Amino acid sequence: MPGRLHDKAALVTGSSSGLGRAIALAYASEGAQICCVDLYPSPRNATNASTGKADSFHNRLPSSESTHAELLRLYPVSSAIFVQADVTDAKEMEQAVARCVEAFGRLDVMVNNAGISVESTHVRMLRVHETSEEDWDRTMAINAKGVFLGCKYAIAQMLRQERREGERDRGWIVNTASVQGLVAYYGTPSYCASKSAVVGLTKQIALDYGPDRIHCNALCPGFLKTTMTQNLQNDPVLRQKTDDAHPFGGMGDVEDVARAAMFLASDDARWVTGVPLPVDGGLLTL
Ligand code: NAD
């Protein structure tokens, strides 16, 4: 039986690591062709921002193989490409969409997932008066402007291309926000503001492009076990507090969120648009 994304072309930003990697793998397992977009082809050797020492976190990842190499190994009949691009750079994002179209003929699903949390690299949480202008600008550039640029070039392409035969929908956009796009959390002002911008932009796009049958929804994950939350995971007190905040118990796995991303890109969500979807093990019930 053909998969839910059989023959669809999907572009995933932040695909080299964490949630983006899981979404790319999930989409490919349902038959999609994947254009992987990231600053680096594979999880790179990071330096721990608080200690300045080489970070062993990536050694604990199941694989340091690049996402697109893994996709080609697992799903040889599908196809995958990697495009090196910075989501904050308009020219590079326009080029990334163009490379996807060059390789697969079209773009059906855009996943704007690349993101950072500068707060998570500091040992303690920072309130507004302690937040540097530089950290604010960097977070807004990647988390908010990066999503805007991804939407801008993806939508232009979706409006240009012919609908598939027998299909009403022109395209699907999935933006990765966070539960922090919906509620505040201690000492993370720039992150909260940037993710709220993603939720607002998602609703605006759903409204403006509804008549064109372009879906636009946002994923709002709770805390996940990825590089981004590495400092939190390494701190036993914070880790316990975070685990306890999730009624399902513990931080989430990227694969669980990728399933929701799958839903939002598929015909199962044919009457869903403009929704910020919490995927958080019940975190927001508190
Ligand atoms: P991650 O650090 O594992 O992966 C982020 C990826 O984005 C990396 O591969 C990185 O190279 C890429 N990236 C960063 N800046 C980029 C840029 N300027 N251009 C292109 N690529 C860039 O983090 P993750 O936890 O997988 O986060 C993915 C998304 O999920 C982010 O938007 C994040 O805010 C969101 N999120 C994460 C959590 C969590 O607890 N980890 C919770 C809610 C939402």
Residues whose N, C-alpha, C, O or C-beta is under 5 A from the ligand:
A	BS01	NAD	G14 S15 S16 S17 G18 L19 G20 V37 D38 L39 Y40 A85 D86 V87 T88 N113 A114 G115 I116 I142 T176 A177 S178 P221 G222 F223 L224 T226 T227 M228 T229
